[in-house]
């Protein structure tokens, strides 16, 4: 059974993004575009959703997970600067392979969220939220959508949830009302509490299972930005033994612990990571996490013809960065969505084909979004142009996404151009330049 995927994200009035036209994401997605073209804003939409569902609310300050997450991406400044305030910002997320019973199927699940923004007020609120199945966001879609729930659509604080007409999850459904729905919390995260205090057993609602599957899927998303990788922390950190970390932290400071846990979890991982390091430093003999003192971990790196081990504080910046990307991309426990911002930073040009190959292999197992400004890295995605998405200017203020194709660039490819070559010279069909 294939795992679910994020099919697309749509938005209206959100910062500088114009995503009213659906652009289908794939398992491998390479984002290019000039600085300020909306790549980071797109990623912030995804991180906002994860944080809204998974972060613990700050009850001491009366701040919900939704409020904290929306503050992280700009609070009332998420509204497009050209739109008069107050207004509604729409974010919609489509997930593949979810059916009305909450198990993978042919239909998609779409979470449609409308956020009320008043630039004169610091806090924002949810004006409408619904989760439905269907193949499209538009009213002209051929299939009639099935709504798992609708909140605040007729009156703030009130909504309806689909309930089975009779016991058993293959029966027809009808809407039942729900009250006391907060406008400062994501409804998807509040479903268990709302059902607990309702007269409907959770198992009698289709949303009960799909919500569990969605939250599990989204909670495994991982985000990395090369600028946030703290090389000093990575080199000096000696994390405590016993932690259960299997994903590298955003700063990378738990690298020895992750290497140790993945080695213990999968017998082939140590061989895989050593093979990856030999591809960048051929004289590598063995790399391994070891005990440092009684309760901590560090990393030893051995080379042929040298008896003494090297440690991360003796390795170059680029080498340490490549070890981080290798740990992430070769992991036997890949996240359900992996986002990496500008992985090429600080790396030698000769390592670009190696990095590209790691990315492609990981994309065969999970969904990836990679942003890059590197023509040297882009050269190695010439063979998969359909996986490259350009953030292109519409009116010098707003940006939309366009996809590349072999048909679009066929003549230049036949002349011997690589994708990175076209990016280097600012070819208008590729984009990437601020003019």
TORKOL-4160 file (C-alpha; in steps of 0.2 Angstrom, whole numbers, padded with zeros to 4 digits, m for minus):
435
<pt num="1" X="0000" Y="0000" Z="0000"/>
<pt num="2" X="0008" Y="0017" Z="m0005"/>
<pt num="3" X="0009" Y="0030" Z="0009"/>
<pt num="4" X="m0001" Y="0046" Z="0007"/>
<pt num="5" X="0006" Y="0061" Z="m0001"/>
<pt num="6" X="0003" Y="0080" Z="m0001"/>
<pt num="7" X="m0005" Y="0083" Z="m0018"/>
<pt num="8" X="m0005" Y="0102" Z="m0018"/>
<pt num="9" X="m0007" Y="0118" Z="m0007"/>
<pt num="10" X="m0018" Y="0132" Z="m0013"/>
<pt num="11" X="m0020" Y="0149" Z="m0006"/>
<pt num="12" X="m0028" Y="0166" Z="m0008"/>
<pt num="13" X="m0023" Y="0182" Z="0000"/>
<pt num="14" X="m0008" Y="0174" Z="0008"/>
<pt num="15" X="0007" Y="0185" Z="0007"/>
<pt num="16" X="0015" Y="0186" Z="m0010"/>
<pt num="17" X="0009" Y="0169" Z="m0016"/>
<pt num="18" X="m0004" Y="0167" Z="m0030"/>
<pt num="19" X="m0009" Y="0148" Z="m0028"/>
<pt num="20" X="m0027" Y="0148" Z="m0035"/>
<pt num="21" X="m0022" Y="0137" Z="m0049"/>
<pt num="22" X="m0019" Y="0119" Z="m0043"/>
<pt num="23" X="m0001" Y="0113" Z="m0046"/>
<pt num="24" X="0001" Y="0095" Z="m0043"/>
<pt num="25" X="0016" Y="0090" Z="m0032"/>
<pt num="26" X="0026" Y="0074" Z="m0035"/>
<pt num="27" X="0036" Y="0063" Z="m0024"/>
<pt num="28" X="0052" Y="0073" Z="m0029"/>
<pt num="29" X="0049" Y="0092" Z="m0030"/>
<pt num="30" X="0063" Y="0104" Z="m0034"/>
<pt num="31" X="0059" Y="0122" Z="m0031"/>
<pt num="32" X="0068" Y="0136" Z="m0040"/>
<pt num="33" X="0065" Y="0155" Z="m0041"/>
<pt num="34" X="0073" Y="0171" Z="m0036"/>
<pt num="35" X="0074" Y="0177" Z="m0018"/>
<pt num="36" X="0058" Y="0184" Z="m0012"/>
<pt num="37" X="0048" Y="0174" Z="m0025"/>
<pt num="38" X="0038" Y="0164" Z="m0012"/>
<pt num="39" X="0047" Y="0148" Z="m0009"/>
<pt num="40" X="0050" Y="0151" Z="0009"/>
<pt num="41" X="0031" Y="0156" Z="0011"/>
<pt num="42" X="0026" Y="0140" Z="0003"/>
<pt num="43" X="0036" Y="0130" Z="0015"/>
<pt num="44" X="0029" Y="0141" Z="0030"/>
<pt num="45" X="0012" Y="0135" Z="0025"/>
<pt num="46" X="0017" Y="0117" Z="0028"/>
<pt num="47" X="0026" Y="0121" Z="0044"/>
<pt num="48" X="0011" Y="0131" Z="0050"/>
<pt num="49" X="0000" Y="0116" Z="0048"/>
<pt num="50" X="0012" Y="0104" Z="0057"/>
<pt num="51" X="0014" Y="0116" Z="0071"/>
<pt num="52" X="m0004" Y="0119" Z="0073"/>
<pt num="53" X="m0007" Y="0100" Z="0075"/>
<pt num="54" X="0008" Y="0095" Z="0085"/>
<pt num="55" X="0015" Y="0109" Z="0096"/>
<pt num="56" X="0009" Y="0109" Z="0114"/>
<pt num="57" X="m0002" Y="0125" Z="0118"/>
<pt num="58" X="0005" Y="0137" Z="0130"/>
<pt num="59" X="m0009" Y="0137" Z="0143"/>
<pt num="60" X="0000" Y="0149" Z="0155"/>
<pt num="61" X="m0002" Y="0163" Z="0142"/>
<pt num="62" X="m0018" Y="0156" Z="0135"/>
<pt num="63" X="m0010" Y="0154" Z="0118"/>
<pt num="64" X="m0017" Y="0139" Z="0107"/>
<pt num="65" X="m0006" Y="0129" Z="0096"/>
<pt num="66" X="m0014" Y="0137" Z="0081"/>
<pt num="67" X="m0011" Y="0155" Z="0088"/>
<pt num="68" X="0007" Y="0151" Z="0091"/>
<pt num="69" X="0010" Y="0143" Z="0074"/>
<pt num="70" X="0002" Y="0157" Z="0065"/>
<pt num="71" X="0012" Y="0170" Z="0075"/>
<pt num="72" X="0028" Y="0160" Z="0069"/>
<pt num="73" X="0023" Y="0164" Z="0051"/>
<pt num="74" X="0018" Y="0182" Z="0053"/>
<pt num="75" X="0002" Y="0183" Z="0063"/>
<pt num="76" X="m0009" Y="0198" Z="0055"/>
<pt num="77" X="0005" Y="0201" Z="0042"/>
<pt num="78" X="0001" Y="0185" Z="0033"/>
<pt num="79" X="m0012" Y="0195" Z="0023"/>
<pt num="80" X="m0007" Y="0200" Z="0006"/>
<pt num="81" X="m0001" Y="0218" Z="0007"/>
<pt num="82" X="m0011" Y="0223" Z="m0008"/>
<pt num="83" X="m0028" Y="0217" Z="0000"/>
<pt num="84" X="m0038" Y="0229" Z="0011"/>
<pt num="85" X="m0040" Y="0224" Z="0029"/>
<pt num="86" X="m0049" Y="0215" Z="0037"/>
<pt num="87" X="m0050" Y="0201" Z="0025"/>
<pt num="88" X="m0049" Y="0182" Z="0024"/>
<pt num="89" X="m0033" Y="0172" Z="0020"/>
<pt num="90" X="m0037" Y="0155" Z="0013"/>
<pt num="91" X="m0025" Y="0140" Z="0014"/>
<pt num="92" X="m0030" Y="0123" Z="0007"/>
<pt num="93" X="m0021" Y="0107" Z="0009"/>
<pt num="94" X="m0025" Y="0091" Z="m0002"/>
<pt num="95" X="m0019" Y="0074" Z="0003"/>
<pt num="96" X="m0020" Y="0059" Z="m0008"/>
<pt num="97" X="m0026" Y="0041" Z="m0004"/>
<pt num="98" X="m0039" Y="0045" Z="0010"/>
<pt num="99" X="m0057" Y="0039" Z="0009"/>
<pt num="100" X="m0073" Y="0042" Z="0018"/>
<pt num="101" X="m0069" Y="0027" Z="0030"/>
<pt num="102" X="m0052" Y="0035" Z="0035"/>
<pt num="103" X="m0042" Y="0022" Z="0025"/>
<pt num="104" X="m0031" Y="0025" Z="0010"/>
<pt num="105" X="m0042" Y="0025" Z="m0006"/>
<pt num="106" X="m0044" Y="0034" Z="m0023"/>
<pt num="107" X="m0051" Y="0050" Z="m0016"/>
<pt num="108" X="m0041" Y="0064" Z="m0009"/>
<pt num="109" X="m0044" Y="0073" Z="0008"/>
<pt num="110" X="m0044" Y="0092" Z="0007"/>
<pt num="111" X="m0042" Y="0103" Z="0022"/>
<pt num="112" X="m0049" Y="0120" Z="0018"/>
<pt num="113" X="m0045" Y="0134" Z="0031"/>
<pt num="114" X="m0050" Y="0152" Z="0031"/>
<pt num="115" X="m0042" Y="0164" Z="0043"/>
<pt num="116" X="m0049" Y="0181" Z="0047"/>
<pt num="117" X="m0036" Y="0194" Z="0048"/>
<pt num="118" X="m0037" Y="0212" Z="0054"/>
<pt num="119" X="m0021" Y="0222" Z="0053"/>
<pt num="120" X="m0027" Y="0233" Z="0067"/>
<pt num="121" X="m0028" Y="0217" Z="0079"/>
<pt num="122" X="m0013" Y="0207" Z="0083"/>
<pt num="123" X="m0022" Y="0190" Z="0084"/>
<pt num="124" X="m0030" Y="0181" Z="0070"/>
<pt num="125" X="m0044" Y="0169" Z="0071"/>
<pt num="126" X="m0052" Y="0155" Z="0061"/>
<pt num="127" X="m0067" Y="0161" Z="0051"/>
<pt num="128" X="m0071" Y="0144" Z="0043"/>
<pt num="129" X="m0064" Y="0127" Z="0042"/>
<pt num="130" X="m0069" Y="0110" Z="0033"/>
<pt num="131" X="m0062" Y="0094" Z="0029"/>
<pt num="132" X="m0069" Y="0085" Z="0013"/>
<pt num="133" X="m0065" Y="0072" Z="0001"/>
<pt num="134" X="m0064" Y="0075" Z="m0018"/>
<pt num="135" X="m0052" Y="0077" Z="m0032"/>
<pt num="136" X="m0052" Y="0096" Z="m0034"/>
<pt num="137" X="m0055" Y="0112" Z="m0025"/>
<pt num="138" X="m0067" Y="0119" Z="m0037"/>
<pt num="139" X="m0086" Y="0118" Z="m0038"/>
<pt num="140" X="m0085" Y="0111" Z="m0056"/>
<pt num="141" X="m0077" Y="0096" Z="m0049"/>
<pt num="142" X="m0086" Y="0080" Z="m0057"/>
<pt num="143" X="m0088" Y="0071" Z="m0040"/>
<pt num="144" X="m0099" Y="0078" Z="m0026"/>
<pt num="145" X="m0087" Y="0081" Z="m0011"/>
<pt num="146" X="m0091" Y="0071" Z="0005"/>
<pt num="147" X="m0089" Y="0083" Z="0021"/>
<pt num="148" X="m0081" Y="0075" Z="0036"/>
<pt num="149" X="m0085" Y="0092" Z="0046"/>
<pt num="150" X="m0089" Y="0110" Z="0043"/>
<pt num="151" X="m0085" Y="0123" Z="0057"/>
<pt num="152" X="m0090" Y="0141" Z="0058"/>
<pt num="153" X="m0097" Y="0142" Z="0041"/>
<pt num="154" X="m0114" Y="0148" Z="0047"/>
<pt num="155" X="m0111" Y="0154" Z="0064"/>
<pt num="156" X="m0094" Y="0156" Z="0073"/>
<pt num="157" X="m0092" Y="0143" Z="0087"/>
<pt num="158" X="m0104" Y="0131" Z="0079"/>
<pt num="159" X="m0103" Y="0117" Z="0066"/>
<pt num="160" X="m0108" Y="0100" Z="0060"/>
<pt num="161" X="m0100" Y="0083" Z="0059"/>
<pt num="162" X="m0104" Y="0068" Z="0048"/>
<pt num="163" X="m0111" Y="0054" Z="0058"/>
<pt num="164" X="m0115" Y="0036" Z="0052"/>
<pt num="165" X="m0134" Y="0033" Z="0050"/>
<pt num="166" X="m0131" Y="0015" Z="0058"/>
<pt num="167" X="m0117" Y="0006" Z="0066"/>
<pt num="168" X="m0104" Y="0000" Z="0054"/>
<pt num="169" X="m0092" Y="0011" Z="0043"/>
<pt num="170" X="m0100" Y="0007" Z="0027"/>
<pt num="171" X="m0117" Y="0015" Z="0030"/>
<pt num="172" X="m0123" Y="0032" Z="0024"/>
<pt num="173" X="m0121" Y="0047" Z="0034"/>
<pt num="174" X="m0129" Y="0063" Z="0040"/>
<pt num="175" X="m0124" Y="0079" Z="0048"/>
<pt num="176" X="m0126" Y="0082" Z="0067"/>
<pt num="177" X="m0122" Y="0099" Z="0076"/>
<pt num="178" X="m0107" Y="0103" Z="0087"/>
<pt num="179" X="m0106" Y="0118" Z="0098"/>
<pt num="180" X="m0092" Y="0127" Z="0108"/>
<pt num="181" X="m0080" Y="0126" Z="0094"/>
<pt num="182" X="m0065" Y="0138" Z="0097"/>
<pt num="183" X="m0061" Y="0150" Z="0083"/>
<pt num="184" X="m0043" Y="0151" Z="0090"/>
<pt num="185" X="m0039" Y="0132" Z="0088"/>
<pt num="186" X="m0038" Y="0121" Z="0072"/>
<pt num="187" X="m0054" Y="0111" Z="0072"/>
<pt num="188" X="m0044" Y="0096" Z="0065"/>
<pt num="189" X="m0034" Y="0096" Z="0082"/>
<pt num="190" X="m0050" Y="0099" Z="0092"/>
<pt num="191" X="m0060" Y="0084" Z="0085"/>
<pt num="192" X="m0056" Y="0072" Z="0099"/>
<pt num="193" X="m0062" Y="0084" Z="0113"/>
<pt num="194" X="m0077" Y="0090" Z="0103"/>
<pt num="195" X="m0083" Y="0072" Z="0100"/>
<pt num="196" X="m0079" Y="0067" Z="0118"/>
<pt num="197" X="m0091" Y="0080" Z="0125"/>
<pt num="198" X="m0104" Y="0076" Z="0111"/>
<pt num="199" X="m0118" Y="0063" Z="0111"/>
<pt num="200" X="m0109" Y="0054" Z="0096"/>
<pt num="201" X="m0097" Y="0041" Z="0100"/>
<pt num="202" X="m0080" Y="0045" Z="0090"/>
<pt num="203" X="m0081" Y="0028" Z="0081"/>
<pt num="204" X="m0098" Y="0033" Z="0074"/>
<pt num="205" X="m0090" Y="0047" Z="0064"/>
<pt num="206" X="m0080" Y="0045" Z="0048"/>
<pt num="207" X="m0068" Y="0059" Z="0053"/>
<pt num="208" X="m0062" Y="0050" Z="0069"/>
<pt num="209" X="m0051" Y="0038" Z="0059"/>
<pt num="210" X="m0046" Y="0050" Z="0045"/>
<pt num="211" X="m0041" Y="0063" Z="0058"/>
<pt num="212" X="m0030" Y="0051" Z="0066"/>
<pt num="213" X="m0021" Y="0046" Z="0050"/>
<pt num="214" X="m0019" Y="0064" Z="0044"/>
<pt num="215" X="m0011" Y="0069" Z="0061"/>
<pt num="216" X="0000" Y="0054" Z="0061"/>
<pt num="217" X="0005" Y="0058" Z="0043"/>
<pt num="218" X="0008" Y="0077" Z="0046"/>
<pt num="219" X="0017" Y="0075" Z="0062"/>
<pt num="220" X="0031" Y="0065" Z="0053"/>
<pt num="221" X="0035" Y="0080" Z="0042"/>
<pt num="222" X="0053" Y="0086" Z="0044"/>
<pt num="223" X="0060" Y="0103" Z="0039"/>
<pt num="224" X="0078" Y="0108" Z="0037"/>
<pt num="225" X="0087" Y="0124" Z="0032"/>
<pt num="226" X="0105" Y="0123" Z="0028"/>
<pt num="227" X="0107" Y="0141" Z="0036"/>
<pt num="228" X="0100" Y="0134" Z="0052"/>
<pt num="229" X="0113" Y="0120" Z="0053"/>
<pt num="230" X="0124" Y="0125" Z="0068"/>
<pt num="231" X="0141" Y="0118" Z="0063"/>
<pt num="232" X="0149" Y="0123" Z="0080"/>
<pt num="233" X="0135" Y="0113" Z="0089"/>
<pt num="234" X="0136" Y="0098" Z="0078"/>
<pt num="235" X="0155" Y="0097" Z="0081"/>
<pt num="236" X="0155" Y="0099" Z="0100"/>
<pt num="237" X="0138" Y="0092" Z="0105"/>
<pt num="238" X="0139" Y="0075" Z="0115"/>
<pt num="239" X="0121" Y="0070" Z="0117"/>
<pt num="240" X="0116" Y="0059" Z="0131"/>
<pt num="241" X="0114" Y="0040" Z="0128"/>
<pt num="242" X="0096" Y="0034" Z="0129"/>
<pt num="243" X="0087" Y="0047" Z="0119"/>
<pt num="244" X="0075" Y="0040" Z="0106"/>
<pt num="245" X="0079" Y="0053" Z="0092"/>
<pt num="246" X="0078" Y="0045" Z="0074"/>
<pt num="247" X="0077" Y="0062" Z="0065"/>
<pt num="248" X="0091" Y="0075" Z="0065"/>
<pt num="249" X="0086" Y="0091" Z="0074"/>
<pt num="250" X="0085" Y="0107" Z="0064"/>
<pt num="251" X="0102" Y="0112" Z="0071"/>
<pt num="252" X="0110" Y="0095" Z="0069"/>
<pt num="253" X="0116" Y="0095" Z="0087"/>
<pt num="254" X="0109" Y="0077" Z="0090"/>
<pt num="255" X="0119" Y="0069" Z="0075"/>
<pt num="256" X="0129" Y="0056" Z="0086"/>
<pt num="257" X="0112" Y="0050" Z="0094"/>
<pt num="258" X="0103" Y="0049" Z="0078"/>
<pt num="259" X="0117" Y="0039" Z="0070"/>
<pt num="260" X="0118" Y="0027" Z="0085"/>
<pt num="261" X="0099" Y="0024" Z="0085"/>
<pt num="262" X="0098" Y="0021" Z="0067"/>
<pt num="263" X="0112" Y="0009" Z="0067"/>
<pt num="264" X="0104" Y="0000" Z="0081"/>
<pt num="265" X="0087" Y="0000" Z="0072"/>
<pt num="266" X="0093" Y="m0006" Z="0055"/>
<pt num="267" X="0107" Y="m0018" Z="0052"/>
<pt num="268" X="0111" Y="m0010" Z="0035"/>
<pt num="269" X="0112" Y="0008" Z="0040"/>
<pt num="270" X="0130" Y="0008" Z="0046"/>
<pt num="271" X="0136" Y="0001" Z="0029"/>
<pt num="272" X="0125" Y="0013" Z="0020"/>
<pt num="273" X="0131" Y="0029" Z="0029"/>
<pt num="274" X="0149" Y="0023" Z="0027"/>
<pt num="275" X="0147" Y="0020" Z="0008"/>
<pt num="276" X="0140" Y="0037" Z="0007"/>
<pt num="277" X="0155" Y="0045" Z="0016"/>
<pt num="278" X="0167" Y="0035" Z="0005"/>
<pt num="279" X="0159" Y="0043" Z="m0011"/>
<pt num="280" X="0164" Y="0061" Z="m0005"/>
<pt num="281" X="0180" Y="0056" Z="0004"/>
<pt num="282" X="0187" Y="0040" Z="m0004"/>
<pt num="283" X="0199" Y="0036" Z="0009"/>
<pt num="284" X="0186" Y="0034" Z="0022"/>
<pt num="285" X="0187" Y="0017" Z="0031"/>
<pt num="286" X="0174" Y="0018" Z="0044"/>
<pt num="287" X="0163" Y="0031" Z="0053"/>
<pt num="288" X="0154" Y="0027" Z="0069"/>
<pt num="289" X="0145" Y="0034" Z="0084"/>
<pt num="290" X="0154" Y="0029" Z="0100"/>
<pt num="291" X="0152" Y="0032" Z="0119"/>
<pt num="292" X="0160" Y="0047" Z="0125"/>
<pt num="293" X="0163" Y="0045" Z="0144"/>
<pt num="294" X="0149" Y="0035" Z="0152"/>
<pt num="295" X="0133" Y="0043" Z="0147"/>
<pt num="296" X="0137" Y="0053" Z="0130"/>
<pt num="297" X="0140" Y="0050" Z="0112"/>
<pt num="298" X="0152" Y="0057" Z="0099"/>
<pt num="299" X="0157" Y="0052" Z="0081"/>
<pt num="300" X="0174" Y="0044" Z="0076"/>
<pt num="301" X="0180" Y="0044" Z="0058"/>
<pt num="302" X="0193" Y="0033" Z="0052"/>
<pt num="303" X="0204" Y="0034" Z="0036"/>
<pt num="304" X="0215" Y="0021" Z="0027"/>
<pt num="305" X="0233" Y="0022" Z="0032"/>
<pt num="306" X="0229" Y="0032" Z="0048"/>
<pt num="307" X="0227" Y="0023" Z="0064"/>
<pt num="308" X="0220" Y="0037" Z="0075"/>
<pt num="309" X="0202" Y="0042" Z="0074"/>
<pt num="310" X="0197" Y="0059" Z="0068"/>
<pt num="311" X="0182" Y="0069" Z="0076"/>
<pt num="312" X="0169" Y="0081" Z="0069"/>
<pt num="313" X="0178" Y="0096" Z="0076"/>
<pt num="314" X="0193" Y="0091" Z="0065"/>
<pt num="315" X="0183" Y="0089" Z="0049"/>
<pt num="316" X="0179" Y="0103" Z="0036"/>
<pt num="317" X="0162" Y="0113" Z="0036"/>
<pt num="318" X="0157" Y="0105" Z="0020"/>
<pt num="319" X="0161" Y="0087" Z="0026"/>
<pt num="320" X="0151" Y="0089" Z="0041"/>
<pt num="321" X="0136" Y="0096" Z="0031"/>
<pt num="322" X="0137" Y="0081" Z="0019"/>
<pt num="323" X="0137" Y="0069" Z="0034"/>
<pt num="324" X="0121" Y="0078" Z="0040"/>
<pt num="325" X="0112" Y="0076" Z="0023"/>
<pt num="326" X="0118" Y="0058" Z="0021"/>
<pt num="327" X="0111" Y="0054" Z="0038"/>
<pt num="328" X="0094" Y="0062" Z="0033"/>
<pt num="329" X="0093" Y="0055" Z="0016"/>
<pt num="330" X="0099" Y="0038" Z="0019"/>
<pt num="331" X="0089" Y="0035" Z="0035"/>
<pt num="332" X="0079" Y="0019" Z="0035"/>
<pt num="333" X="0065" Y="0029" Z="0044"/>
<pt num="334" X="0062" Y="0043" Z="0032"/>
<pt num="335" X="0049" Y="0056" Z="0037"/>
<pt num="336" X="0032" Y="0056" Z="0027"/>
<pt num="337" X="0038" Y="0073" Z="0020"/>
<pt num="338" X="0055" Y="0079" Z="0019"/>
<pt num="339" X="0059" Y="0098" Z="0016"/>
<pt num="340" X="0077" Y="0104" Z="0014"/>
<pt num="341" X="0081" Y="0122" Z="0010"/>
<pt num="342" X="0096" Y="0125" Z="0000"/>
<pt num="343" X="0106" Y="0109" Z="0004"/>
<pt num="344" X="0120" Y="0115" Z="m0008"/>
<pt num="345" X="0126" Y="0129" Z="0004"/>
<pt num="346" X="0145" Y="0126" Z="0009"/>
<pt num="347" X="0147" Y="0111" Z="m0002"/>
<pt num="348" X="0161" Y="0108" Z="m0015"/>
<pt num="349" X="0154" Y="0108" Z="m0033"/>
<pt num="350" X="0161" Y="0091" Z="m0036"/>
<pt num="351" X="0149" Y="0084" Z="m0023"/>
<pt num="352" X="0133" Y="0091" Z="m0032"/>
<pt num="353" X="0130" Y="0075" Z="m0042"/>
<pt num="354" X="0132" Y="0064" Z="m0027"/>
<pt num="355" X="0120" Y="0075" Z="m0017"/>
<pt num="356" X="0107" Y="0075" Z="m0032"/>
<pt num="357" X="0109" Y="0056" Z="m0032"/>
<pt num="358" X="0105" Y="0054" Z="m0013"/>
<pt num="359" X="0090" Y="0066" Z="m0016"/>
<pt num="360" X="0083" Y="0055" Z="m0030"/>
<pt num="361" X="0085" Y="0039" Z="m0020"/>
<pt num="362" X="0076" Y="0046" Z="m0005"/>
<pt num="363" X="0062" Y="0052" Z="m0016"/>
<pt num="364" X="0059" Y="0034" Z="m0022"/>
<pt num="365" X="0054" Y="0030" Z="m0004"/>
<pt num="366" X="0046" Y="0046" Z="0002"/>
<pt num="367" X="0040" Y="0064" Z="m0003"/>
<pt num="368" X="0054" Y="0077" Z="m0005"/>
<pt num="369" X="0053" Y="0096" Z="m0007"/>
<pt num="370" X="0070" Y="0104" Z="m0011"/>
<pt num="371" X="0074" Y="0122" Z="m0014"/>
<pt num="372" X="0089" Y="0128" Z="m0022"/>
<pt num="373" X="0098" Y="0142" Z="m0030"/>
<pt num="374" X="0113" Y="0131" Z="m0037"/>
<pt num="375" X="0114" Y="0129" Z="m0055"/>
<pt num="376" X="0128" Y="0116" Z="m0052"/>
<pt num="377" X="0115" Y="0105" Z="m0042"/>
<pt num="378" X="0101" Y="0109" Z="m0055"/>
<pt num="379" X="0112" Y="0102" Z="m0069"/>
<pt num="380" X="0109" Y="0085" Z="m0061"/>
<pt num="381" X="0090" Y="0086" Z="m0062"/>
<pt num="382" X="0090" Y="0089" Z="m0081"/>
<pt num="383" X="0084" Y="0071" Z="m0083"/>
<pt num="384" X="0068" Y="0075" Z="m0072"/>
<pt num="385" X="0062" Y="0092" Z="m0078"/>
<pt num="386" X="0044" Y="0087" Z="m0073"/>
<pt num="387" X="0049" Y="0088" Z="m0055"/>
<pt num="388" X="0056" Y="0106" Z="m0056"/>
<pt num="389" X="0044" Y="0120" Z="m0051"/>
<pt num="390" X="0048" Y="0138" Z="m0055"/>
<pt num="391" X="0041" Y="0152" Z="m0043"/>
<pt num="392" X="0038" Y="0165" Z="m0057"/>
<pt num="393" X="0033" Y="0183" Z="m0055"/>
<pt num="394" X="0015" Y="0188" Z="m0061"/>
<pt num="395" X="0015" Y="0207" Z="m0058"/>
<pt num="396" X="0032" Y="0210" Z="m0049"/>
<pt num="397" X="0023" Y="0208" Z="m0032"/>
<pt num="398" X="0014" Y="0191" Z="m0033"/>
<pt num="399" X="0021" Y="0175" Z="m0038"/>
<pt num="400" X="0014" Y="0158" Z="m0044"/>
<pt num="401" X="0021" Y="0141" Z="m0048"/>
<pt num="402" X="0024" Y="0134" Z="m0065"/>
<pt num="403" X="0031" Y="0117" Z="m0070"/>
<pt num="404" X="0044" Y="0113" Z="m0083"/>
<pt num="405" X="0043" Y="0100" Z="m0096"/>
<pt num="406" X="0054" Y="0092" Z="m0109"/>
<pt num="407" X="0043" Y="0099" Z="m0123"/>
<pt num="408" X="0046" Y="0117" Z="m0117"/>
<pt num="409" X="0064" Y="0115" Z="m0117"/>
<pt num="410" X="0067" Y="0101" Z="m0130"/>
<pt num="411" X="0076" Y="0112" Z="m0143"/>
<pt num="412" X="0089" Y="0118" Z="m0130"/>
<pt num="413" X="0091" Y="0101" Z="m0122"/>
<pt num="414" X="0095" Y="0094" Z="m0140"/>
<pt num="415" X="0108" Y="0108" Z="m0142"/>
<pt num="416" X="0117" Y="0101" Z="m0126"/>
<pt num="417" X="0110" Y="0114" Z="m0113"/>
<pt num="418" X="0108" Y="0107" Z="m0095"/>
<pt num="419" X="0095" Y="0114" Z="m0083"/>
<pt num="420" X="0108" Y="0123" Z="m0073"/>
<pt num="421" X="0115" Y="0131" Z="m0089"/>
<pt num="422" X="0099" Y="0139" Z="m0093"/>
<pt num="423" X="0097" Y="0145" Z="m0075"/>
<pt num="424" X="0115" Y="0152" Z="m0075"/>
<pt num="425" X="0110" Y="0163" Z="m0090"/>
<pt num="426" X="0093" Y="0168" Z="m0084"/>
<pt num="427" X="0083" Y="0160" Z="m0097"/>
<pt num="428" X="0065" Y="0166" Z="m0096"/>
<pt num="429" X="0058" Y="0149" Z="m0097"/>
<pt num="430" X="0067" Y="0144" Z="m0081"/>
<pt num="431" X="0066" Y="0159" Z="m0070"/>
<pt num="432" X="0077" Y="0161" Z="m0055"/>
<pt num="433" X="0083" Y="0179" Z="m0058"/>
<pt num="434" X="0075" Y="0194" Z="m0050"/>
<pt num="435" X="0072" Y="0203" Z="m0067"/>
